[in-house]
Each structure stands twice: as C-alpha cells, then as structure tokens.
Amino acid sequence: MAVDYGTLKKGGFMRQKQKNNFSLRLRVVGGNLTAKQLATIAEVSEKYGDGHVHLTSRQSVEIPFIKLDDIDAVKDALAEGDVQPGVCGPRVRTITACQGEAICPSGCIDTYALAKELDDRYFARELPHKFKFGITGCQNNCLKAEENDLGIKGGIKVKWDADKCINCGVCEKACRVSAISIEDGKISVDDKKCNFCGRCVKSCPTDAWDTVHGYIVSFGGLFGNSINKGETIIPFIEDKEKLMKICDTAIKFFEENANAGERFKFTIDRVGREKFEKTIKEAYENG
C-alpha cells in the first residue's frame, strides 16, 4: 500500500534520509513540558527511536528514527503521557514564548498563558504557507519576536504618580532610552522615546507609577533563506481582545491574499504595505 507522506508530514512525521525512518516533531506550547511528558518522550525515544531526541530552534522536541511500521504505536504511547504530535507544512506552527512575568523579573506579560490561548485558537490552521508566532515578555526580547511572521512583545505603559514619588531619581537612571527626565521635582516621560520596557516601574521603591500592561506587535519577520525584521504598525496595544482581533485580521489577510508557498512578508510586499496597515488599523479601531 502506498505511503501518504504528505499526511504524515502534516501530522509531524518528517522523512529522514534513512529509508522508512521519520523524525517526529511534537506539539510543545510556549516551550513548556511537564515532567510526565518528558518521561513519556524519553520512553518513546528509547523504545521506538534510537534513544535520543532533538531540541528544535522553535522550542519543540523531535524524536528521530521512528520506523514507518511503529507510527500508530508511537502515537498511542505518546497519548498516554499527554503528548501530541506537532505539525509541519503550510499551517500555523508551534507557538513559542519565553518564561514571561510568571517567572522572569523583567517580564511584562504572562507569555505562557498567551501562548496557550493562541495555540488553542490557531494551531495547525491551514494556510498558503507556514506561519509562525513568537511571544517575548519584554524589551530584552529573548524570544526575538521580530523574527516571526507575527511577533508579540510585552510592554508597560506608564504614568507618573506624583503623590507616591519621593524623587529618588532611580527611574531616571534605570531608563535605558533616556525617556525620563526630572526637573524641579517633577518627572516627565517622553512618549516618543519610551519603549514600554517597564524598568522605571520595576525599579521604583514606592510604586509611583500608574501602569497598563500591553503588547507590541510586529508583522512579517523572517529568519531563513531571506531575512527581514518584522515591523510594528500600532505602537502599543492595551487590550487583549484587540490583540486577538489583530491576530485574526493578520491571519485572514494572509489566508485571502497569499500565493501558495509565499511567506507573510512577501504577501505584504506584493499586495502593498499601505493596504495591510490600513487593514490592521481598522481592526484595532473597530475591535
């Protein structure tokens, strides 16, 4: 019986150079796996692979040297440990994320919770070409958000609270972009310079800042045969519902306008960045 390699690849089983051997890509959300899942992956690798796994550049795990005849048994064994195969090909891929504010002192948003939400919403959605999300918690940008088709970076919008301020000057020193200045005991923030890093807030000993945690979204990133840094359209998105509306709009734009095998950046270039920006701004304003 003929082997449907296309279906296998769609389900995460990628052909190796060794005949009838596959490297199985697993579904990992935001780089997190439980101890139970890790143990299951190790057991499957020992029993059905060659005893090793590969950690991919996008926070997934691949189990190489899976034999064609063992594919169904591998799926069953993984399912017992709450592990699912991933996907390859023209669809939404693994949602990557740093540890975010739940663990990292620099984090401005809960990256893993957002990764789970995006995974539930989009994972494996069929598109003209692959589409990658990346979420990073702050301006340190450990996850390199701008390399993704759609990158999300956490940020904090700030407003000085004079009543709580003791004029210690720590915030001015903490700001890496010189957006904060102090004159006659008053603090001012240059909105044009502020990059929403939140260092002023995190360094303040008296919590003298009103804050809004939000998102900085970039579009059209690439880091492969072609390299392009994703660009932002809306400086700061305060509301998660609006963020999701923008994500929906971006994917729909790609789905409706892309040619088969064309990455998001090249779709934007071909259709016109002005048209894309208008579409995103309308979604933001009407979201």
C-alpha positions in Angstrom: 0.0 0.0 0.0 1.3 3.4 -0.9 2.5 5.6 1.9 0.9 9.0 2.2 3.9 11.1 3.1 2.0 14.3 2.8 -0.4 13.3 5.6 2.4 12.0 7.7 4.3 15.3 7.4 1.1 17.2 8.2 1.0 15.2 11.4 4.6 15.9 12.4 6.3 12.9 10.9 9.2 14.2 8.7 11.0 11.8 6.4 14.7 11.2 7.2 17.4 10.4 4.7 17.3 6.9 6.1 14.6 4.9 4.3 11.4 4.3 6.3 12.6 6.4 9.2 10.9 9.5 10.4 11.7 12.3 12.9 8.6 13.1 14.8 8.0 16.7 15.8 6.0 17.1 19.0 3.4 19.7 20.0 5.0 22.0 22.6 3.4 25.2 23.7 5.5 28.2 24.9 8.5 25.9 25.5 6.8 24.2 28.5 6.7 20.4 29.1 5.7 18.6 32.3 7.9 16.0 34.0 5.3 13.4 32.9 5.5 14.5 29.3 9.3 14.5 29.4 9.4 11.0 30.8 7.0 9.8 28.2 9.1 11.3 25.4 12.2 9.6 26.8 10.4 6.2 27.0 9.1 6.5 23.4 12.6 7.5 22.2 14.2 4.5 23.9 11.6 2.1 22.7 10.8 3.3 19.2 13.7 5.6 18.3 17.5 5.4 18.9 17.4 6.8 22.4 17.9 10.5 21.8 15.8 13.5 21.0 16.5 16.8 19.2 15.5 20.1 20.7 14.5 22.4 17.8 15.2 26.1 17.3 11.5 26.7 18.0 11.2 25.1 21.4 9.8 21.8 20.1 11.2 18.3 20.6 11.8 15.8 17.7 12.1 12.1 18.2 14.2 10.7 15.3 14.4 7.2 13.9 10.8 6.3 14.2 10.0 3.4 11.9 7.1 3.5 9.5 5.6 0.4 11.0 5.7 1.9 14.5 3.9 5.2 13.8 0.5 4.2 15.2 2.1 2.6 18.3 4.2 5.8 18.9 1.0 7.9 18.7 -0.7 5.7 21.3 2.3 5.7 23.6 2.7 9.4 23.5 -1.1 10.0 24.1 -0.8 8.0 27.4 1.7 10.7 28.6 -0.4 13.6 27.4 2.0 14.3 24.4 0.7 15.1 21.0 2.4 15.2 17.6 3.1 18.6 16.2 2.7 19.8 12.6 4.8 20.7 9.6 4.0 22.3 6.2 1.7 25.2 5.3 -0.1 25.9 8.6 0.3 27.7 11.9 3.3 26.2 13.7 4.4 25.9 17.3 3.7 29.0 19.4 7.0 29.9 21.0 7.4 32.0 24.2 9.9 33.0 26.9 9.0 32.5 30.6 7.4 35.9 30.9 6.3 37.7 34.1 5.2 34.5 35.8 8.8 33.7 36.4 11.1 36.3 34.9 11.6 39.6 36.9 11.8 41.5 33.6 8.6 40.1 32.2 5.7 42.5 31.5 3.1 39.9 30.3 2.1 36.3 31.0 3.7 34.8 27.9 2.7 31.2 28.5 -1.0 32.0 29.1 -1.0 34.0 25.9 0.8 31.2 24.0 -1.8 28.7 25.2 -4.6 31.0 24.1 -3.0 31.5 20.6 -2.3 27.7 20.4 -5.9 26.9 21.1 -7.1 29.5 18.6 -4.8 28.8 15.7 -2.6 25.7 16.0 -2.4 23.7 12.7 -4.7 26.1 10.9 -4.3 25.5 7.2 -2.7 28.5 5.3 -0.9 29.1 2.0 2.4 28.7 3.8 3.8 28.2 7.3 3.0 30.9 9.8 5.0 31.5 13.0 4.0 33.2 16.2 6.6 34.2 18.8 6.0 35.8 22.2 8.6 37.6 24.3 7.9 39.1 27.7 9.8 42.4 27.5 12.3 44.5 25.6 15.1 42.1 26.4 13.5 40.2 23.6 14.9 36.8 24.5 12.4 35.2 22.1 13.4 37.5 19.2 9.8 38.5 18.4 10.6 40.3 15.2 11.9 37.1 13.5 8.3 35.7 13.4 5.5 36.2 10.9 3.7 37.7 13.9 5.7 38.7 16.9 4.3 39.8 20.3 6.4 41.7 22.8 5.2 42.6 26.3 5.3 46.1 27.5 4.2 48.5 30.2 2.7 52.0 29.5 3.4 54.3 32.5 2.1 57.5 34.0 3.9 59.2 36.9 2.0 59.3 40.2 3.3 62.4 42.0 1.7 61.6 45.3 3.7 58.5 45.8 7.0 59.8 44.4 9.9 60.5 46.7 12.1 62.0 44.0 14.9 59.4 44.4 15.8 59.5 40.8 16.1 55.8 40.4 13.7 55.6 37.5 15.7 58.2 35.5 18.8 56.1 36.0 17.0 52.8 35.1 15.6 54.1 31.8 17.9 52.9 29.0 16.4 55.1 26.3 16.6 58.4 28.2 12.8 58.9 28.1 12.6 60.0 31.8 13.7 63.4 33.0 13.4 65.2 36.3 13.1 68.9 36.7 12.1 70.9 39.8 11.0 67.7 41.5 8.7 66.7 38.7 9.1 63.6 36.5 8.2 63.7 32.8 8.2 60.8 30.3 8.9 61.4 26.6 6.3 59.3 24.9 8.3 59.4 21.7 11.3 57.8 23.3 9.6 55.4 25.7 9.8 51.8 24.5 7.5 50.4 27.2 10.2 48.3 28.9 8.9 48.9 32.4 12.3 49.3 34.0 11.1 52.5 35.7 8.2 50.7 37.3 10.3 47.7 38.4 13.0 49.9 39.9 10.7 52.3 41.8 10.8 51.8 45.6 7.4 53.4 46.2 5.3 52.2 43.2 4.9 55.8 42.0 3.6 54.8 38.6 0.2 54.0 37.2 0.7 51.2 34.7 -1.0 49.4 31.8 0.4 46.1 30.7 0.1 45.5 27.0 1.5 44.3 23.7 3.8 45.5 20.9 3.1 43.5 17.7 5.3 43.1 14.7 4.5 41.7 11.3 6.4 40.0 8.5 9.5 38.7 10.2 11.7 36.1 8.5 14.9 34.4 9.5 15.7 31.8 6.9 16.7 31.9 3.3 15.6 35.5 3.4 16.0 37.7 6.5 13.6 40.5 7.5 12.8 42.2 10.8 9.1 42.4 11.5 7.7 45.9 11.7 5.1 47.4 14.1 2.1 49.3 13.0 0.4 50.2 16.2 2.9 51.3 18.9 1.2 49.8 21.9 -2.0 47.6 22.2 -3.5 47.8 25.7 -6.4 45.4 25.4 -6.0 41.6 24.8 -9.3 41.4 22.9 -7.9 44.0 20.5 -4.7 41.9 20.3 -6.7 38.8 19.3 -8.7 40.8 16.8 -5.4 42.0 15.2 -4.1 38.4 15.1 -7.3 37.2 13.5 -7.1 40.0 10.9 -3.4 39.3 10.1 -4.0 35.6 9.5 -7.2 36.3 7.5 -5.2 38.8 5.3 -2.5 36.2 4.7 -5.1 33.5 4.0 -7.0 35.6 1.5 -4.1 37.3 -0.3 -1.1 34.9 -0.2 0.0 32.8 -3.1 0.8 29.1 -2.3 4.3 28.9 -0.9 4.6 32.6 -0.2 5.6 33.8 3.3 3.7 36.6 5.0 6.3 39.2 4.5 6.3 38.7 0.7 2.5 38.8 0.6 2.5 42.1 2.4 5.1 43.4 -0.1 3.2 42.2 -3.1 -0.3 43.3 -2.0 1.1 46.6 -0.6 2.1 47.6 2.9 -0.3 50.5 2.9 -3.2 48.2 2.3 -2.1 45.9 5.1 -1.5 48.7 7.5 -5.0 50.1 6.8 -6.5 46.7 7.4 -4.7 46.3 10.7 -5.6 49.9 11.9 -9.2 49.3 11.0 -9.2 46.1 13.1 -7.7 48.0 16.0 -10.0 50.9 15.9 -13.1 48.8 15.4 -12.1 45.9 17.7 
